[in-house]
Amino acid sequence: MQEVRKLLRSVGEYMEEDLIRIMQTGGVFRKFGRNGEKPIDIMLDASETSLIVGSKMAIPCADITEVRLGHKTTNFFMIAKRKKKYNPKMCFSIMYGVRALKGVKADGQSLDLMASSSQEYDMWIKGLFVLLSRKHNPEMAFIKNAWKKMKRPEVNLRDVLTLLTRLNYQASKRQVKMIFLQVDTQANRRLNFGEFLKLLTIIRERTEIRELFYKYSSDGKYISASDLCNFLHCEQGETEVSVQVCQKIISRFSEICRQQRLLGEEPKASDLKLLSSEFERFLTNPINQVMKLEDFHLTQDMTRPLTDYFISSSHNTYLEGHQLKGISSTEQYVRVLKTGCRCIEIDVWDGEHGIPVVYHGYTLTTRITLESVAEAVRDYAFYASPYPLIISLENRSSVPYQDAMAEIFDRVFGDMLARPDNRHETDNPGKLPSPEFLMGKILIKGKMLTSVDAHYRAEKSNALSKMEEGALEEKAEESNNMAMEALEDLDKTQKISDYLSRLIYLKSVPWKGFNNLNKEEREAYEMSSFAEQTIMKIAKNPAEMIEYNNKWLSRIYPQGTRFASSNYSPYSIWNAGSQMVALNYQTFSGPMWLNFAKFQGQQRCGYILKPQWLLDSSTPVNAYTGITIKVLSARQLPKRKGFEEAQEVVDPCVRLHVLGDPKDEKTLKTSVVKSNGYSPSWNESITFKLNSSASDAICFEIVDNTSKWRIAHYCCMIESLRAGYRVVPLFDDLENPIPLCNLFIHTTLHQSGNVETTEGRDVTETSEV
């Protein structure tokens, strides 16, 4: 990632437009794929909206998600043996197209390339980053791309109907003709691009926002600073906002003020007012989104022991799909790590020719090398979060292969590894270190030789006795004696590598029940894993488990019969205090939505401080008794992948899911809007009664009523919601934001009183994943 930042800083050495012109001239690259390699021409089209690859392929710039430098994709890992032939300082990958026809493919697709010279590599990388930086206004690119396909400077009514279908909007010819004639200023029955934009503005206008504008505008023409202040106080519940703050908001969203700033002038007081369109732009901007802005920031104390946090965790991270016959890939590790996940799983088995491999043993899942996994993990371990990454190691290898495994970890991770000889170093004496103390470190969890563990216990005692002589001397001697006894009684049948044992920071110990738990001798770095069936029984009476989790870590994994990679609800397990509740990240449904909602706060760092009641055995505090969501409108819902040019248009409805407490869980839906994915409106209210608002989440799911395809979704913890008129950002099944797409709602949070759930809108069928 440091290479990327260095390149971004040096973009200024070239003029941006020069880089764009170079890309439009084109270049010849070597393209790598599963079937080999070949030279290919690549160029940026004249409208700067697509990369033309060869003669048969075009990648929309809006679909490019990332540019990776070096050998960091599955295709490059496949040619690992020939890496020396291909200079990584001239190789790069363009990641694109994250939405799939059915299901998903890890991080979309990759175009893996090698430049013909260092200079060409340098200019194209910088040019690609310029393109990525310009994605801040994808709406115009989206519309221009549709317009470009018409291949003419003006369009007639029939062409407009075709364009609107491409934009996911279908209305009667009579309705469109009325607006067409309204914007046809030259009365020649044809529209130029500017007139077509005016037509779109009329179609996509949100009537609910226009009504708010006239309700709060004192003169019916503009929203002044005092008008805006009144709106924020009365509708949004933001009573602390002053007129001065409203002037700053207006300065940001007023076009006149923006132009004045470009000229180096301070906005004039008389210009501090918003037009209706600018007021709408403010209300649909991320500054007004539904989740509390403060919850996005890192505000929690990150100096507590690891045991005090929920830790975002993945099960069988290498799998893209099915547990018995799915694909294993390094891309899945990249995708999961980019979400902020802080505990991943690696299952290692003996491969051929002494090379350890990763796959789901005794199944038909494909195999990938451990080294390729380790390299992907190293490169993306701290992409989304600086806090420690835990590797849950499933060691299925023979001792010689374990030595090879340890050598790979040692060499690839290097100083990133937190090693057992540093366990005594902590900012929480007698407990595990904090996320802040372990920033930038990789912790391996696994089994280790008793003799090696005893050696490190003795070292720890010696270190402590040197730091605190006297009081700890006797304890240190006792610890050393214990270590010697362990060495003498060591089970000779242990099939664990000495080398690998010296890399294990968190020691896995079998769970034998609370009655057999030796609390005095168990070390803070020892932890157990629990099968889903076991923890569900314990969670029914969680008091002992809560106490256990205040001292030690626990990891939960799905039962082995979940062949299709389905998930269990993490709700009751979190309420038992378990830190690492591992889920199948490749499956998108209620449990993963709840997980997303839980961990999207705190800058998605993957660590969320447990609520106080789990730390001190107090009573949970719930802020709300109910919630009412008025679903107003959505804009620019995408078409299904592969159906962009089809005449069919989606028939969207909105499903609201309350997830968490089983007493609260319910799914209700709006009515269906026919043939309109561009600007659908509902204006319908749905109310949920709540028992556990502190632990519940709400998920907004937009579904095509005809195909049952999930168009988009968003999840948020209920107590992180903001009241009033808010915009909901929408995501695809890979939790990537969908450009241009949003939902507009009004939220009422009931703090007391009798709240009844809306009747008659229950959902019985499920949407297609």
C-alpha positions in Angstrom: 0.0 0.0 0.0 3.0 2.3 0.5 3.8 2.0 -3.2 0.3 3.2 -4.1 0.5 6.2 -1.8 3.9 7.1 -3.3 2.5 6.9 -6.8 -0.5 9.0 -5.8 1.8 11.7 -4.4 3.7 11.8 -7.7 0.7 12.2 -10.0 1.4 15.9 -9.9 4.6 15.3 -12.0 2.3 14.8 -15.0 -0.7 16.9 -16.0 -3.8 14.9 -15.5 -5.0 15.6 -19.0 -1.7 14.4 -20.4 -2.1 11.1 -18.7 -5.6 10.8 -20.0 -4.4 11.5 -23.6 -1.7 8.9 -23.2 -4.3 6.3 -22.2 -6.5 7.4 -25.1 -3.6 6.8 -27.5 -3.4 3.3 -26.1 -0.7 0.8 -25.4 0.3 -2.8 -25.9 0.5 -5.0 -22.8 1.0 -8.6 -22.0 -2.2 -10.1 -20.6 -2.2 -13.1 -18.2 -5.1 -15.5 -17.8 -5.9 -19.1 -16.9 -5.2 -20.1 -20.5 -1.8 -18.5 -20.7 -0.6 -15.1 -21.8 -0.9 -13.0 -24.9 -0.2 -9.4 -26.1 -3.2 -7.1 -26.1 -4.1 -3.5 -27.0 -5.7 -1.4 -24.3 -7.0 2.2 -24.6 -9.3 4.6 -22.9 -12.3 5.7 -25.1 -12.9 9.3 -26.1 -15.6 9.8 -23.5 -13.3 8.6 -20.7 -16.0 6.2 -19.5 -14.6 2.8 -20.7 -11.3 0.9 -21.1 -11.2 -0.8 -24.5 -9.4 -4.2 -24.2 -8.6 -5.8 -27.5 -11.4 -5.9 -30.0 -14.1 -7.6 -28.0 -14.1 -6.2 -24.5 -14.8 -2.9 -22.8 -14.6 -2.3 -19.0 -16.7 0.6 -17.7 -14.5 2.9 -15.6 -17.4 3.0 -13.1 -16.9 -0.8 -12.6 -13.2 -0.5 -11.7 -12.8 -1.1 -8.0 -9.1 -1.2 -7.5 -5.7 -1.2 -9.1 -3.2 -3.6 -7.6 0.5 -3.3 -8.1 2.7 -6.4 -8.6 1.7 -10.0 -8.5 -1.4 -9.9 -6.2 -4.2 -11.8 -7.9 -5.1 -15.5 -8.5 -3.8 -15.4 -12.0 -0.5 -14.1 -11.0 -0.3 -16.6 -8.1 -0.8 -19.4 -10.7 2.4 -18.4 -12.5 4.3 -18.2 -9.2 7.0 -20.5 -10.5 7.7 -18.1 -13.4 7.6 -14.9 -11.4 11.2 -14.1 -11.9 10.5 -13.9 -15.7 7.9 -11.2 -15.1 9.2 -8.2 -13.2 6.6 -7.3 -10.5 7.5 -3.7 -10.8 6.0 -3.7 -14.3 3.0 -5.8 -13.5 -0.4 -4.7 -12.3 -4.0 -5.8 -12.1 -7.3 -3.9 -12.8 -10.1 -5.2 -10.5 -13.6 -4.7 -11.9 -17.1 -5.9 -12.2 -18.0 -7.0 -8.6 -21.7 -7.8 -9.4 -22.5 -11.1 -10.9 -25.5 -12.8 -12.6 -25.9 -15.4 -9.8 -24.0 -15.1 -6.6 -20.7 -13.4 -6.5 -17.1 -14.0 -7.4 -14.8 -12.8 -4.5 -13.7 -9.4 -5.6 -15.1 -9.5 -9.1 -12.7 -10.1 -12.0 -9.1 -9.1 -12.7 -7.4 -7.9 -15.8 -3.7 -8.9 -15.2 -1.2 -7.0 -17.2 2.6 -6.4 -17.7 3.7 -3.2 -19.3 6.4 -3.1 -22.0 8.5 -0.6 -20.2 8.9 1.0 -16.8 7.9 4.4 -18.3 4.7 3.0 -19.7 3.9 1.3 -16.4 4.4 4.5 -14.5 2.2 6.6 -16.8 -0.6 4.1 -17.0 -0.7 3.4 -13.2 -0.9 7.2 -12.6 -3.5 7.6 -15.3 -5.7 4.8 -13.8 -5.5 6.5 -10.4 -6.7 9.7 -12.0 -9.6 7.8 -13.4 -10.4 6.3 -10.0 -10.3 9.8 -8.4 -12.8 11.1 -10.9 -15.4 8.5 -9.9 -16.7 11.1 -7.3 -19.3 12.1 -10.0 -20.4 8.8 -11.4 -23.9 9.9 -12.3 -22.9 12.0 -15.3 -20.6 9.2 -16.5 -23.5 6.7 -16.2 -25.8 9.0 -18.2 -23.1 9.8 -20.8 -22.4 6.2 -21.3 -26.1 5.5 -22.1 -26.2 8.5 -24.4 -23.1 7.5 -26.2 -24.6 4.2 -27.3 -27.3 6.2 -29.3 -24.4 7.4 -31.6 -26.2 10.6 -32.5 -26.1 14.2 -31.2 -29.9 14.5 -30.9 -32.6 11.9 -30.1 -36.3 11.7 -30.9 -39.1 10.4 -28.6 -38.6 6.8 -29.5 -34.8 7.1 -28.7 -35.7 8.7 -25.4 -37.9 5.7 -24.5 -35.0 3.4 -25.3 -32.6 5.5 -23.2 -34.9 5.5 -20.2 -35.2 1.7 -20.4 -31.4 1.5 -20.3 -31.6 3.7 -17.2 -34.1 1.3 -15.6 -37.2 3.4 -16.1 -40.3 2.5 -18.1 -43.4 4.7 -18.4 -46.2 5.1 -21.0 -45.3 6.9 -24.2 -48.0 9.5 -23.3 -46.3 10.3 -19.9 -42.8 10.6 -21.4 -44.2 12.7 -24.4 -45.6 15.3 -22.0 -42.2 15.9 -20.4 -40.4 15.6 -23.8 -42.5 18.5 -25.2 -41.9 20.5 -22.0 -38.1 20.4 -22.4 -38.0 20.6 -26.2 -37.1 24.3 -26.2 -36.5 24.4 -30.0 -39.8 22.6 -30.8 -38.1 20.4 -33.4 -39.2 17.1 -31.7 -35.6 16.3 -30.9 -33.6 16.7 -27.7 -29.9 17.4 -27.4 -27.9 16.1 -24.4 -28.7 19.2 -22.3 -32.4 18.9 -22.9 -32.3 15.2 -22.1 -30.7 16.0 -18.8 -33.6 18.4 -18.0 -36.0 15.6 -18.8 -34.2 13.3 -16.3 -34.3 16.1 -13.7 -38.1 16.2 -14.0 -38.5 12.4 -13.8 -36.2 12.0 -10.8 -37.4 14.9 -8.8 -38.4 13.7 -5.3 -41.8 15.3 -4.6 -41.4 14.7 -0.8 -38.3 16.9 -0.8 -40.1 19.6 -2.9 -42.9 19.6 -0.4 -40.4 20.0 2.4 -38.7 22.9 0.5 -42.0 24.8 0.2 -42.9 24.0 3.8 -39.7 25.6 5.2 -38.8 28.2 2.6 -39.8 31.6 4.0 -40.2 33.1 0.5 -41.0 30.1 -1.6 -37.9 30.5 -3.7 -34.9 29.7 -1.5 -34.0 28.0 1.8 -32.1 30.6 3.9 -29.8 29.8 6.8 -32.6 30.4 9.3 -35.0 28.3 7.2 -32.5 25.4 7.2 -32.0 25.8 11.0 -35.7 25.6 11.5 -35.9 22.4 9.4 -33.0 20.8 11.2 -34.6 21.6 14.6 -38.2 20.6 13.8 -37.7 17.6 11.4 -34.3 16.2 12.1 -34.1 16.6 15.9 -30.8 18.4 15.6 -31.6 21.2 18.1 -28.0 22.0 18.8 -27.3 23.2 15.2 -26.9 27.0 15.0 -27.5 29.5 12.1 -23.8 29.8 11.7 -23.5 26.0 11.1 -26.3 26.2 8.6 -24.5 29.0 6.7 -21.5 26.6 6.4 -23.8 23.9 5.1 -25.3 26.2 2.5 -21.9 27.4 1.4 -21.0 23.8 0.7 -24.1 23.0 -1.4 -24.8 26.3 -3.1 -23.6 26.5 -6.7 -23.2 30.2 -6.5 -21.0 29.9 -3.4 -18.9 27.2 -5.0 -18.2 29.5 -8.0 -17.2 32.3 -5.6 -14.8 30.0 -3.8 -13.2 29.0 -7.2 -12.5 32.7 -7.8 -10.9 32.9 -4.4 -13.7 35.0 -3.0 -15.7 34.5 0.3 -19.4 33.7 -0.4 -21.6 36.8 -0.1 -24.1 36.8 2.8 -26.9 37.5 0.2 -25.9 34.3 -1.7 -26.2 32.0 1.4 -29.4 30.3 0.3 -30.3 27.0 -1.4 -32.4 26.4 -4.5 -34.8 23.4 -4.4 -32.3 21.2 -6.3 -29.5 22.2 -3.9 -31.7 21.4 -0.9 -32.3 18.0 -2.4 -28.5 17.5 -3.0 -27.9 18.3 0.7 -30.6 15.9 1.9 -29.3 13.0 -0.3 -25.6 13.7 0.5 -23.7 11.3 2.9 -23.6 14.1 5.4 -27.3 13.4 5.9 -27.1 9.6 5.9 -29.2 7.4 8.2 -26.3 6.2 10.5 -25.0 8.6 13.2 -21.9 10.3 11.8 -20.1 9.9 15.2 -20.5 6.1 15.0 -18.4 6.1 11.9 -15.4 7.5 13.7 -13.1 5.7 16.0 -14.4 6.8 19.4 -14.2 3.7 21.6 -11.3 3.0 24.0 -8.9 0.7 22.2 -6.6 0.1 25.1 -8.6 -2.6 26.9 -7.7 -6.4 26.7 -8.6 -8.2 23.5 -11.2 -10.1 25.5 -13.3 -6.9 26.0 -14.1 -6.6 22.2 -16.2 -8.3 19.7 -13.9 -9.3 16.8 -15.1 -9.6 13.2 -14.4 -13.2 12.2 -14.6 -15.4 9.1 -15.1 -19.2 8.8 -13.2 -21.2 6.1 -12.2 -17.9 4.6 -10.6 -19.4 1.5 -14.0 -20.7 0.2 -16.0 -18.7 -2.4 -19.0 -20.9 -2.1 -20.0 -24.5 -1.2 -18.3 -26.3 1.6 -17.9 -29.6 -0.3 -17.4 -28.6 -3.9 -16.6 -24.8 -3.9 -13.7 -22.9 -5.2 -10.8 -21.9 -2.9 -9.1 -18.6 -3.7 -6.7 -16.0 -2.5 -9.2 -13.4 -3.8 -11.6 -14.4 -1.0 -9.0 -13.6 1.6 -8.5 -10.2 0.0 -12.3 -9.5 -0.2 -12.8 -10.5 3.5 -9.8 -8.5 4.7 -11.1 -5.4 2.8 -14.3 -5.5 4.8 -12.3 -5.1 8.1 -12.5 -8.7 9.2 -9.9 -9.3 12.0 -10.0 -13.1 12.4 -9.6 -15.3 9.3 -9.2 -19.1 9.0 -6.5 -21.1 7.1 -6.9 -24.9 6.8 -3.5 -26.3 5.9 -2.9 -29.8 4.5 0.0 -31.8 2.9 0.3 -31.0 -0.8 2.6 -32.4 -3.4 6.4 -32.0 -3.5 6.6 -30.7 0.0 4.3 -27.7 -0.7 1.5 -27.1 1.9 -1.9 -26.4 0.4 -5.1 -24.7 1.7 -8.5 -26.3 1.1 -11.4 -28.0 2.9 -10.0 -31.5 3.5 -11.7 -34.7 2.3 -13.9 -32.6 -0.1 -13.9 -31.7 -3.8 -13.0 -28.0 -3.0 -10.1 -26.7 -5.1 -6.6 -26.3 -3.6 -4.4 -23.2 -3.4 -0.8 -23.0 -2.1 -0.3 -21.7 1.5 2.4 -19.4 0.2 -0.1 -17.6 -2.1 -2.5 -17.3 0.8 0.2 -15.9 3.1 1.3 -13.3 0.5 -2.3 -12.2 0.0 -2.8 -11.9 3.8 0.4 -10.0 4.2 -0.6 -7.5 1.5 -4.1 -6.9 2.8 -3.8 -7.6 6.5 -4.0 -3.9 7.4 -5.7 -2.6 4.3 -8.9 -1.7 6.2 -7.8 -1.7 9.8 -4.5 -1.1 11.7 -5.6 -3.4 14.6 -4.3 -7.0 15.1 -5.2 -9.7 12.6 -5.8 -13.2 14.1 -5.2 -16.3 12.0 -7.2 -19.3 13.2 -4.9 -22.1 12.0 -6.4 -25.5 11.3 -3.3 -27.6 11.2 -4.0 -30.8 9.3 -0.4 -31.3 8.1 2.4 -33.8 9.0 5.3 -32.6 10.9 7.6 -32.0 7.9 4.9 -30.0 6.2 4.3 -28.1 9.4 8.0 -27.1 9.3 7.5 -25.9 5.7 4.3 -24.1 6.9 6.2 -22.3 9.7 9.0 -21.3 7.3 6.4 -19.7 5.0 4.8 -17.8 7.9 8.1 -16.7 9.3 9.5 -15.5 5.9 6.3 -13.9 4.5 5.1 -12.2 7.7 8.4 -11.5 9.2 8.2 -8.7 11.8 4.4 -8.6 11.5 4.2 -11.8 13.6 3.5 -11.5 17.3 5.6 -14.2 18.7 5.1 -16.2 21.9 8.4 -15.0 23.4 6.8 -11.5 23.6 3.6 -12.7 25.4 4.7 -11.1 28.7 4.8 -7.7 27.0 1.3 -6.2 27.6 -0.4 -3.0 28.5 -2.9 -4.9 30.6 -0.9 -6.9 33.3 -2.2 -10.4 33.8 -4.4 -10.1 30.7 -4.1 -10.1 26.9 -2.7 -6.9 25.4 -5.0 -4.3 23.8 -5.8 -3.8 20.1 -3.8 -0.6 20.3 -0.8 -2.3 21.8 -0.8 -5.0 19.0 -1.4 -2.6 16.1 0.1 -3.9 12.9 0.6 -7.5 14.3 -0.5 -10.9 13.1 -1.4 -13.4 15.8 -1.5 -17.0 14.9 -3.9 -19.2 16.9 -3.2 -22.9 16.9 -2.0 -26.0 18.8 1.6 -26.0 20.1 4.0 -28.5 21.7 3.6 -28.7 25.5 7.4 -28.4 25.9 7.6 -25.2 23.8 4.7 -23.7 25.8 6.3 -24.6 29.1 9.6 -23.0 27.9 7.8 -19.7 27.2 5.9 -19.9 30.5 9.2 -20.2 32.3 10.6 -17.3 30.2 7.6 -15.2 31.1 8.1 -15.9 34.8 11.7 -15.0 34.6 10.9 -11.7 32.8 8.2 -10.8 35.4 10.5 -11.6 38.3 13.2 -9.4 36.9 10.7 -6.5 36.6 9.0 -7.1 40.0 11.6 -8.7 42.2 10.5 -10.0 45.6 6.8 -10.5 45.5 6.9 -12.5 42.3 10.1 -14.5 43.0 8.3 -17.4 44.6 5.7 -17.5 41.9 8.4 -17.4 39.2 10.2 -20.4 40.8 6.9 -22.3 41.0 6.2 -21.5 37.4 9.7 -22.8 36.4 9.1 -26.0 38.3 5.8 -26.4 36.5 7.6 -25.9 33.2 10.2 -28.6 34.1 7.4 -31.1 35.1 5.7 -30.4 31.8 8.9 -31.1 30.0 9.4 -34.4 31.8 5.8 -35.5 31.3 5.6 -34.4 27.7 3.4 -36.7 25.6 5.8 -38.2 23.0 3.0 -38.8 20.6 2.3 -35.1 19.9 2.6 -34.6 16.2 3.3 -30.9 16.2 6.3 -29.1 14.8 8.7 -27.4 17.2 9.3 -24.6 14.6 5.6 -24.0 14.1 5.0 -24.0 17.9 7.4 -21.1 18.2 5.2 -19.0 16.1 1.9 -19.6 18.0 0.8 -16.6 20.0 -2.7 -17.8 21.0 -2.6 -21.4 22.1 -5.6 -23.6 21.2 -6.8 -25.8 24.1 -9.7 -28.3 23.9 -13.0 -27.3 25.7 -13.8 -29.8 28.5 -16.6 -27.9 30.2 -16.9 -25.4 33.0 -16.5 -28.1 35.7 -13.0 -29.0 34.3 -11.8 -25.5 33.8 -8.7 -24.7 35.9 -9.1 -20.9 36.3 -5.9 -20.6 38.4 -3.5 -22.3 35.9 -5.1 -21.2 32.6 -3.1 -18.5 30.9 -4.6 -15.4 29.3 -3.3 -16.4 25.8 -5.0 -19.8 25.9 -8.4 -20.1 24.2 -10.9 -22.6 23.0 -13.1 -23.0 20.0 -16.8 -24.0 20.2 -19.0 -25.7 17.7 -22.3 -24.0 16.9 -24.3 -26.8 18.6 -22.2 -26.6 21.8 -22.4 -22.8 22.2 -26.1 -22.7 21.4 -26.8 -24.9 24.4 -24.5 -22.8 26.6 -26.1 -19.5 25.4 -29.5 -20.5 26.9 -28.0 -19.9 30.3 -25.1 -17.6 29.5 -23.9 -16.4 32.9 -20.9 -18.8 33.1 -20.0 -18.1 29.5 -20.1 -14.3 30.0 -17.7 -14.7 33.0 -15.4 -17.0 31.0 -15.3 -14.6 28.1 -14.3 -11.7 30.4 -11.0 -13.6 31.0 -10.3 -15.6 27.8 -11.1 -15.5 24.2 -13.5 -17.9 22.5 -14.1 -18.6 18.8 -17.3 -20.1 17.5 -17.7 -21.9 14.1 -20.7 -23.2 12.1 -21.8 -26.8 12.4 -20.3 -29.2 9.8 -23.7 -29.9 8.1 -23.9 -26.4 6.7 -22.7 -27.7 3.3 -24.2 -24.7 1.4 -22.3 -22.3 3.6 -25.3 -21.0 5.4 -24.9 -19.2 8.7 -26.3 -19.2 12.2 -27.5 -16.1 14.0 -24.6 -14.5 16.0 -27.1 -12.7 18.3 -27.3 -15.0 21.3 -23.6 -15.9 21.1 -22.6 -12.2 21.2 -24.9 -11.9 24.2 -22.9 -14.7 25.9 -19.8 -12.5 25.4 -18.0 -14.6 22.8 -15.6 -12.4 20.9 -15.0 -14.3 17.6 -18.2 -15.5 16.1 -17.0 -16.9 12.7 -19.4 -16.7 9.8 -19.3 -17.7 6.1 -18.6 -14.4 4.5 -19.5 -15.7 1.0 -23.2 -16.1 2.0 -25.4 -13.0 2.1 -28.5 -13.2 4.3 -29.7 -12.2 7.8 -26.7 -13.4 9.9 -24.2 -11.7 7.7 -26.3 -8.5 7.5 -26.4 -8.4 11.3 -22.6 -8.9 11.4 -22.1 -6.1 8.8 -24.3 -3.8 11.0 -22.4 -4.7 14.1 -19.0 -4.0 12.6 -19.6 -1.1 10.2 -19.0 1.5 13.0 -15.6 2.5 14.4 -14.2 3.0 11.0 -14.8 -0.7 10.2 -11.7 -1.5 12.2 -13.1 -5.0 13.1 -13.1 -4.4 16.9 -16.2 -3.3 18.8 -16.1 -2.8 22.5 -18.6 -5.0 24.3 -21.5 -3.2 26.0 -21.0 -2.4 29.7 -23.5 -5.0 30.9 -21.4 -7.8 29.4 -18.3 -6.5 31.2 -19.8 -5.9 34.7 -22.9 -8.2 34.7 -25.3 -5.2 34.9 -28.7 -5.0 33.2 -28.9 -4.1 29.4 -30.2 -0.7 28.7 -32.4 -0.2 25.6 -33.1 3.3 24.3 -36.2 2.6 22.2 -39.4 0.7 22.4 -40.1 0.9 18.7 -39.2 2.3 15.4 -41.3 3.7 12.5 -39.7 3.8 9.0 -41.5 5.8 6.3 -40.1 4.5 3.0 -40.3 7.5 0.6 -38.3 6.9 -2.6 -35.2 5.4 -4.3 -33.1 6.5 -7.2 -31.2 4.8 -10.0 -31.5 1.1 -8.9 -29.3 -1.0 -11.1 -30.4 -3.6 -13.6 -29.4 -7.2 -13.0 -26.0 -8.1 -14.3 -26.4 -9.4 -17.9 -29.7 -7.7 -18.5 -28.5 -4.1 -18.9 -29.6 -3.9 -22.6 -32.9 -5.8 -22.1 -36.3 -4.1 -22.4 -37.4 -5.4 -19.0 -37.3 -3.0 -16.0 -37.3 -3.9 -12.4 -40.5 -3.9 -10.2 -39.0 -2.9 -6.9 -40.4 -3.3 -3.4 -38.6 -2.6 -0.1 -38.3 -5.2 2.6 -37.5 -4.1 6.2 -35.9 -6.8 8.4 -35.4 -6.4 12.1 -32.6 -8.7 13.1 -31.2 -9.7 16.5 -33.5 -10.6 19.5 -35.8 -13.5 18.3 -38.7 -11.7 20.0 -38.1 -8.7 17.7 -37.1 -10.4 14.5 -39.6 -9.7 11.7 -39.7 -8.9 8.0 -42.3 -6.5 6.6 -42.5 -5.0 3.0 -43.9 -2.1 1.0 -46.1 -2.4 -2.0 -44.5 -2.9 -5.5 -43.7 -0.1 -7.9 -44.2 -1.4 -11.4 -41.5 -0.8 -14.1 -39.5 1.8 -12.4 -36.0 1.3 -11.1 -34.9 4.9 -11.9 -37.1 6.9 -9.6 -39.6 4.6 -7.7 -41.7 6.2 -4.9 -43.6 4.4 -2.1 -44.5 6.9 0.7 -45.4 4.1 3.1 -44.9 3.7 6.8 -43.9 0.5 8.7 -43.6 0.2 12.5 -41.8 -2.4 14.6 -42.2 -3.0 18.3 -38.8 -3.6 20.0 -37.7 -5.3 23.1 -33.9 -5.1 22.6 -33.1 -2.0 20.6 -29.5 -2.0 21.9 -28.8 -5.3 20.2 -31.1 -5.2 17.2 -30.3 -4.1 13.7 -32.5 -3.1 10.8 -31.8 -4.1 7.2 -33.3 -2.3 4.2 -33.5 -4.8 1.3 -34.7 -3.7 -2.2 -36.0 -6.6 -4.3 -37.3 -7.0 -7.8 -40.7 -8.4 -7.2 -40.7 -10.4 -10.5 -37.4 -12.2 -10.3 -37.0 -12.0 -6.5 -33.5 -10.8 -7.2 -32.0 -8.7 -4.4 -31.1 -5.3 -6.1 -29.5 -3.6 -3.1 -29.4 -3.6 0.7 -28.1 -1.7 3.8 -27.9 -2.7 7.4 -27.5 -0.6 10.6 -27.7 -1.1 14.3 -31.0 0.5 15.5 -29.4 2.6 18.1 -27.1 4.1 15.5 -30.0 5.4 13.4 -30.7 9.1 13.1 -34.2 10.4 13.3 -35.9 12.5 10.6 -35.5 12.6 6.8 -32.4 10.6 5.9 -30.7 9.0 2.9 -29.8 5.3 3.0 -26.7 4.3 1.0 -27.2 1.0 -0.8 -24.7 -1.9 -1.3 -24.4 -5.0 -3.4 -23.9 -8.5 -2.0 -20.1 -7.9 -1.6 -20.8 -4.9 0.6 -19.6 -2.5 -2.1 -21.5 0.7 -2.5 -23.6 0.9 -5.6 -22.8 4.2 -7.4 -25.7 6.7 -7.7 -28.1 4.4 -5.9 -29.9 5.4 -2.6 -33.1 5.2 -0.6 -34.8 8.1 1.0 -36.7 7.6 4.3 -38.1 9.2 7.4 -37.3 7.6 10.8 -39.2 8.0 14.0 -37.6 6.4 17.1 -40.1 5.7 19.9 -38.6 6.2 23.3 -41.7 5.2 25.3 -45.3 4.4 25.0 -47.2 1.5 23.5 -45.9 0.6 20.0 -47.6 -1.9 17.8 -46.0 -3.6 14.8 -47.6 -2.9 11.4 -49.9 -5.7 10.3 -50.5 -7.2 6.9 -47.1 -6.6 5.3 -45.4 -9.9 6.3 -43.0 -11.5 3.9 -43.2 -15.2 3.3 -40.9 -15.7 0.3 -37.2 -14.9 0.2 -35.2 -13.1 -2.4 -32.6 -14.8 -4.6 -29.0 -14.6 -3.4 
